[in-house]
Amino acid sequence: MKRNFKAALMVVSLLGLGLGTPLQAATAKKQELQASKKVVAKSATKPTRKMAGKAAPSKAAAAPVKFKGKMVHAAVEKSKKPMRRVSMADIDPGRLALYSASALVIDQNTGQTVLEKQPNAVLPIASISKLMTAMVVLDAKLDLQEVIAISDEDVDGLKGTRSRLPVGTSMTRETAMLLALMSSENRAAHALGRHYPGGLQAFVQAMNRKAQSLGMYNSRFEEPTGLSSNNVSTAHDLARMVTAAARYPEIRSYSTTAEAKVELNGRVHNFGTTNPLVRSDNWEIGISKTGYISEAGRCLVMQARVADKPVVIVLLDSVGKMTRVGDANRIKRWMESAGLTLERRPV
């Protein structure tokens, strides 16, 4: 009996050893795998000798660079993510929330349209007319140092606007042009037209001939100041006029003068620009002219450099005193947005 019991114990122990062996082997294998994972994770977090001092490939590292004998730290970009270039055609100009009824931006390098909003609407242009007035005077090669005088004929009988130039004030033709372009002085502009060879009627005819020669087929001028709502044009036509005006050094200079001291009737008067963007360090403006009558709303035309490109900006019939300036700044920020590529469209 005892012998049989001992035999049974031996069989059970032998079976236990046989069953335990694969279980222990599996447990050991599992522990070995866990240990190997820890080693891999540890090696991934610690830089090797070759990678020591370097950042991950997708990040920029500050690496010491020797420059003119001195050690400086420069950011070294190892790799960049691919950047999607966005066309301006992909961005709805309506998102700019332009408050001008008509707007146009032209790339002067190519003559192509960058942005447009009702560019062919025929609208009153107010004092934007004075750019044409200046071109006609300069085309006639009249003596800019000749003295002209303000008369009763130059007083605004249409809108009753005020002027800082009393009747009888004398000034050179050059000063009159400066005040007309910089401060939008209506009496100065009217006097320029009245002192044209053949008088005011001949001057207006010359304005319309000039417009036709520039391809401004939807434009008409009735007088030199813009006080008449019959002085009309389109954004497309005005872009052509601004481009032409930019070829005259005098117009570029006078229209972008921020302020000037002018001696009139023995007294010095301070005059300033009607375009606050001329005074801004954020703008590089080559040509500038504002305009306003009730029928035209607030208007602004400029030739400027935006996003490293020479452009012509036309804004007509803006609502609110500062809206045209706000629209110009919105256009500028839009053009300067990173990754924008101009969509080429014919004028």
C-alpha positions in Angstrom: 0.0 0.0 0.0 2.8 2.4 0.9 4.6 1.3 -2.1 1.6 2.1 -4.3 1.2 5.6 -2.6 4.9 6.5 -3.2 4.6 5.5 -6.9 1.5 7.7 -7.3 3.4 10.7 -5.7 6.3 10.2 -8.1 3.9 10.1 -11.1 2.2 13.3 -9.9 5.6 15.2 -9.4 6.8 14.0 -12.8 3.6 15.3 -14.4 4.0 18.7 -12.6 7.5 19.1 -13.9 6.4 18.4 -17.4 3.5 20.9 -17.2 5.6 23.6 -15.5 8.4 23.6 -18.0 6.5 25.2 -20.9 4.7 27.6 -18.5 8.1 28.8 -17.1 9.5 29.1 -20.6 6.5 31.2 -21.7 6.9 33.5 -18.6 10.6 33.9 -19.3 10.0 34.7 -22.9 7.4 37.4 -21.9 9.9 39.0 -19.5 12.6 39.0 -22.1 10.3 40.8 -24.6 9.3 43.4 -22.0 13.0 44.0 -21.2 13.8 44.5 -24.9 11.0 47.0 -25.3 12.3 49.0 -22.4 15.8 49.1 -24.0 14.4 50.2 -27.3 12.3 53.0 -25.7 15.3 54.1 -23.7 17.5 54.3 -26.7 14.9 56.3 -28.6 14.8 59.0 -25.9 18.5 59.3 -25.5 20.5 60.7 -28.4 23.3 58.5 -29.8 26.8 59.9 -30.2 26.0 60.8 -33.9 22.8 62.5 -32.9 24.1 64.3 -29.8 23.5 68.0 -29.8 21.0 67.8 -32.8 17.3 68.3 -32.7 14.6 66.2 -34.2 14.7 66.4 -38.1 11.3 68.2 -38.2 12.3 71.1 -35.9 14.7 74.0 -36.1 17.8 73.9 -33.9 19.9 76.7 -32.7 23.4 75.8 -34.0 26.5 77.8 -33.3 27.9 79.5 -36.4 31.2 81.4 -36.7 30.6 84.8 -38.3 33.5 87.3 -38.5 35.4 85.6 -35.7 32.4 85.5 -33.3 30.2 82.6 -32.4 26.6 83.3 -32.9 23.5 81.0 -32.8 21.5 80.7 -35.9 18.3 78.7 -36.3 18.9 75.8 -38.7 15.8 74.4 -40.2 16.2 70.8 -40.9 13.0 70.3 -42.9 9.8 72.1 -43.8 6.3 70.8 -44.3 5.1 71.3 -47.9 3.2 74.7 -48.1 0.1 74.9 -50.2 0.2 78.1 -52.4 -3.2 79.8 -52.4 -4.4 81.8 -55.4 -6.3 85.0 -54.8 -9.0 83.5 -56.9 -9.5 81.0 -54.1 -10.4 83.8 -51.7 -13.7 85.5 -52.1 -13.1 89.3 -52.2 -16.4 89.6 -50.4 -14.7 88.3 -47.3 -12.7 91.6 -47.3 -15.9 93.3 -46.4 -15.2 96.2 -48.8 -17.6 99.1 -48.2 -16.8 100.9 -51.5 -19.5 100.3 -54.1 -16.8 99.9 -56.8 -13.2 98.7 -56.3 -10.4 97.7 -58.5 -6.7 96.7 -57.9 -4.4 96.4 -60.9 -0.9 94.8 -60.9 1.2 97.4 -62.8 3.9 94.9 -63.6 1.5 92.8 -65.7 -1.5 95.1 -66.2 -3.7 92.3 -64.8 -6.6 92.5 -62.3 -5.9 91.4 -58.8 -9.3 92.3 -57.3 -12.5 93.8 -58.6 -15.9 94.8 -57.5 -18.3 96.4 -60.0 -15.3 97.9 -61.9 -17.4 99.0 -64.9 -20.1 100.9 -63.0 -20.2 104.5 -64.3 -20.1 106.7 -61.2 -19.4 110.4 -60.3 -15.8 110.8 -59.4 -15.7 114.1 -57.6 -12.2 115.5 -57.0 -10.5 112.5 -58.6 -11.1 114.8 -61.7 -8.2 117.0 -60.6 -5.6 114.4 -61.8 -6.9 114.9 -65.3 -6.8 118.7 -64.7 -3.1 118.5 -63.8 -2.3 116.3 -66.8 -3.9 118.7 -69.2 -2.1 121.7 -67.7 1.3 119.9 -67.9 0.6 118.6 -71.5 0.1 122.2 -72.6 3.6 123.0 -71.2 2.3 126.2 -69.6 4.7 128.2 -67.5 4.4 126.9 -63.9 5.9 130.1 -62.5 3.4 132.3 -64.1 1.2 134.1 -61.5 -2.5 133.5 -61.7 -5.3 134.9 -59.5 -8.5 133.6 -57.9 -11.5 135.4 -59.2 -15.3 135.4 -58.6 -15.6 132.8 -61.4 -13.7 130.3 -59.3 -16.1 130.4 -56.4 -18.1 127.2 -56.1 -21.7 128.0 -57.3 -22.7 124.3 -57.4 -22.1 123.0 -53.9 -21.3 126.2 -52.0 -18.1 124.7 -50.7 -15.7 126.8 -48.7 -12.1 127.6 -49.7 -9.0 129.0 -48.0 -8.3 131.0 -51.1 -10.2 134.3 -51.0 -11.0 136.1 -54.2 -8.1 138.2 -55.3 -5.5 135.7 -54.0 -2.5 135.4 -56.4 -0.2 132.4 -56.7 2.0 130.7 -59.3 0.5 128.0 -61.5 2.7 125.5 -59.7 1.3 126.5 -56.3 -2.2 126.2 -57.6 -1.5 122.7 -58.9 0.0 121.7 -55.6 -3.0 122.9 -53.6 -5.4 121.3 -56.1 -3.7 117.9 -55.8 -2.6 117.9 -52.2 -5.4 119.7 -50.4 -8.1 119.4 -53.2 -8.6 123.1 -53.4 -11.5 123.6 -55.8 -10.8 127.3 -56.5 -7.1 126.5 -57.4 -8.2 123.7 -59.8 -10.9 126.0 -61.4 -8.3 128.8 -61.8 -6.0 126.4 -63.6 -8.7 125.6 -66.1 -9.8 129.2 -66.5 -6.2 130.3 -67.3 -5.8 127.7 -70.0 -5.4 129.0 -73.6 -8.9 129.4 -75.0 -10.4 129.5 -71.5 -12.5 127.1 -69.5 -14.4 125.6 -72.5 -11.2 124.8 -74.3 -9.8 123.3 -71.2 -12.8 120.9 -70.7 -12.5 119.8 -74.3 -8.9 119.0 -73.7 -9.8 117.0 -70.7 -12.2 114.8 -72.7 -9.7 114.4 -75.6 -7.1 113.3 -73.1 -9.5 110.8 -71.6 -10.3 109.3 -75.1 -6.6 109.1 -75.9 -6.1 107.0 -72.7 -8.9 104.6 -73.6 -11.2 106.0 -70.9 -14.3 105.5 -73.1 -16.8 105.5 -70.3 -15.6 108.8 -68.8 -16.8 112.3 -69.2 -15.7 115.6 -67.8 -17.7 118.8 -67.5 -15.4 121.0 -65.4 -12.0 120.8 -63.8 -12.8 120.5 -60.1 -15.1 117.5 -59.8 -17.8 119.4 -58.0 -20.2 118.5 -60.9 -21.8 115.1 -60.6 -21.6 115.0 -64.4 -17.8 114.2 -64.1 -18.2 110.5 -64.3 -15.9 107.5 -64.9 -15.5 103.8 -64.1 -12.9 102.1 -61.9 -11.3 100.6 -65.0 -11.0 104.0 -66.7 -9.6 105.6 -63.5 -6.9 102.9 -63.3 -5.8 104.0 -66.7 -5.8 107.6 -65.7 -3.8 106.9 -62.5 -1.2 104.9 -64.5 -0.9 107.8 -67.0 -0.6 110.4 -64.2 2.2 108.5 -62.6 4.4 109.4 -65.5 4.4 113.0 -64.5 7.0 113.8 -61.8 5.1 117.0 -60.8 1.9 115.0 -60.1 3.7 112.3 -58.2 5.4 115.0 -56.0 2.4 117.3 -55.4 -0.2 114.5 -54.8 1.9 112.8 -52.2 3.0 115.9 -50.3 1.9 115.5 -46.7 2.0 119.2 -45.8 3.3 122.5 -47.1 3.7 126.1 -46.0 2.5 128.4 -48.7 2.8 132.2 -48.7 -0.4 133.8 -49.9 -1.0 137.5 -49.9 2.0 138.1 -47.7 1.0 135.5 -45.1 2.2 131.9 -44.6 -0.5 129.3 -44.5 -0.2 125.6 -43.7 -1.9 123.1 -46.0 -2.1 119.4 -45.7 -3.0 116.3 -47.6 -6.6 115.0 -47.7 -5.3 111.4 -47.7 -4.1 110.2 -44.2 -2.4 107.2 -45.8 0.2 109.6 -47.3 1.4 110.3 -43.8 1.5 106.6 -42.8 4.9 104.8 -42.6 3.1 101.6 -43.6 2.4 102.8 -47.1 4.6 103.6 -50.0 2.5 105.8 -52.3 3.5 107.2 -55.7 0.2 108.9 -56.6 -2.8 109.9 -54.4 -6.1 111.6 -54.9 -9.2 111.7 -52.8 -12.7 113.0 -53.8 -16.1 113.7 -52.3 -19.4 115.1 -53.2 -22.7 113.7 -52.0 -23.5 112.0 -55.3 -20.1 110.3 -55.5 -19.5 109.3 -51.9 -16.0 109.0 -50.6 -13.5 108.2 -53.4 -9.8 107.3 -53.4 -7.3 106.4 -56.1 -3.6 105.6 -55.5 -0.6 104.1 -57.1 1.3 102.3 -54.4 3.7 99.5 -53.6 1.9 96.7 -51.9 3.2 93.2 -51.2 6.4 94.2 -53.1 4.3 94.9 -56.2 3.4 98.3 -57.8 -0.4 98.4 -57.9 -3.2 100.9 -58.8 -6.0 101.0 -56.3 -9.4 102.5 -57.1 -12.2 102.9 -54.5 -15.4 104.6 -55.5 -18.5 105.6 -53.6 -17.4 104.5 -50.1 -19.8 105.0 -47.3 -18.5 106.8 -44.2 -15.7 109.3 -43.8 -12.9 106.8 -43.1 -14.3 103.8 -45.1 -12.1 104.3 -48.2 -9.1 104.3 -45.9 -10.3 101.2 -44.2 -10.9 99.5 -47.5 -7.4 100.4 -48.7 -5.9 98.9 -45.5 -8.0 95.8 -45.8 -6.8 95.3 -49.4 -3.2 95.8 -48.3 -3.4 93.2 -45.5 -5.1 90.8 -47.8 -2.4 91.1 -50.5 0.4 90.8 -47.9 -1.1 87.5 -46.5 1.5 84.7 -46.6 1.4 82.4 -49.6 -0.9 84.4 -51.8 -0.1 84.2 -55.6 -1.7 86.7 -57.9 -4.3 85.3 -60.3 -3.8 86.7 -63.7 -6.9 88.1 -65.3 -7.0 90.6 -68.3 -8.1 94.1 -67.5 
